[in-house]
Amino acid sequence: MKNTLPTYAIVELLIRLSHINPLIGDYKGHAFNEDGVIVKTKHGSIAFSKSLIKQQFDNPEMISDDELTIIASTFNSLKQQKLSNRS
């Protein structure tokens, strides 16, 4: 499962999350790190665990709306990133 996760599962997650937070924006790219995957979007970035992406691929219906709401709340907008870089 290292770097073989399908990109379309990441895009599907973004689509689902954009129903909760439309500011997330469209997929631009992703990079793997030790903890999971950092996904860059048109408006910022969000981190996904590899297990979440695998679950979206294998059993997307098992990801609850409550889980999606929590994940959507972790989105870092470019605006937030710019403000924190000034500090």
C-alpha positions in Angstrom: 0.0 0.0 0.0 3.0 2.3 0.1 2.8 4.5 -3.0 0.3 2.5 -5.0 -2.9 4.2 -3.8 -5.1 5.2 -6.8 -5.2 8.9 -7.5 -8.9 8.7 -8.3 -9.7 7.6 -4.8 -8.1 10.8 -3.6 -10.1 12.8 -6.1 -13.3 11.1 -5.0 -12.6 12.0 -1.4 -12.1 15.6 -2.4 -15.4 15.6 -4.3 -17.1 14.2 -1.2 -15.4 16.7 1.1 -16.3 19.6 -1.2 -20.0 19.0 -0.5 -19.1 19.8 3.1 -16.6 22.6 2.5 -16.8 24.1 -1.1 -13.6 26.1 -0.4 -11.5 22.9 -0.6 -11.3 23.2 -4.4 -10.1 20.9 -7.2 -7.2 18.4 -7.0 -3.8 19.7 -8.0 -1.5 17.0 -6.8 -0.3 14.9 -3.9 2.8 13.8 -2.1 3.4 10.9 0.4 4.9 11.4 3.8 5.4 9.1 6.8 1.9 9.9 8.1 -0.1 9.6 4.9 -0.7 11.8 1.9 -0.7 15.6 1.6 -3.1 16.6 -1.1 -2.8 20.0 -2.8 -6.0 21.6 -4.1 -6.8 24.8 -5.9 -7.4 26.6 -2.6 -5.0 24.9 -0.1 -4.1 21.5 1.2 -5.4 18.6 3.3 -3.9 15.5 4.8 -5.3 12.1 4.3 -4.2 8.9 6.0 -3.3 6.0 3.6 -6.0 3.9 5.3 -8.6 6.5 4.5 -7.7 6.5 0.8 -7.7 2.7 0.8 -11.1 2.7 2.5 -12.4 5.1 -0.2 -11.1 2.7 -2.8 -12.4 -0.5 -1.2 -15.6 0.5 0.7 -16.4 4.2 0.3 -19.8 3.7 1.9 -18.1 2.9 5.2 -16.8 6.4 5.5 -19.5 8.2 7.5 -20.7 11.8 7.0 -19.4 12.5 10.5 -15.9 11.3 9.6 -16.0 13.4 6.4 -17.0 16.5 8.4 -14.1 16.0 10.8 -11.7 15.5 7.8 -13.0 18.6 6.0 -12.4 20.7 9.1 -8.6 19.9 8.8 -8.4 21.7 5.4 -5.7 24.4 5.3 -6.7 27.2 2.9 -4.0 29.1 1.0 -5.2 32.2 2.8 -4.6 30.6 6.2 -1.2 29.4 5.1 -0.2 32.9 4.0 -1.3 34.4 7.3 0.6 31.8 9.4 3.7 32.4 7.3 3.7 36.1 8.2 3.8 35.3 11.9 
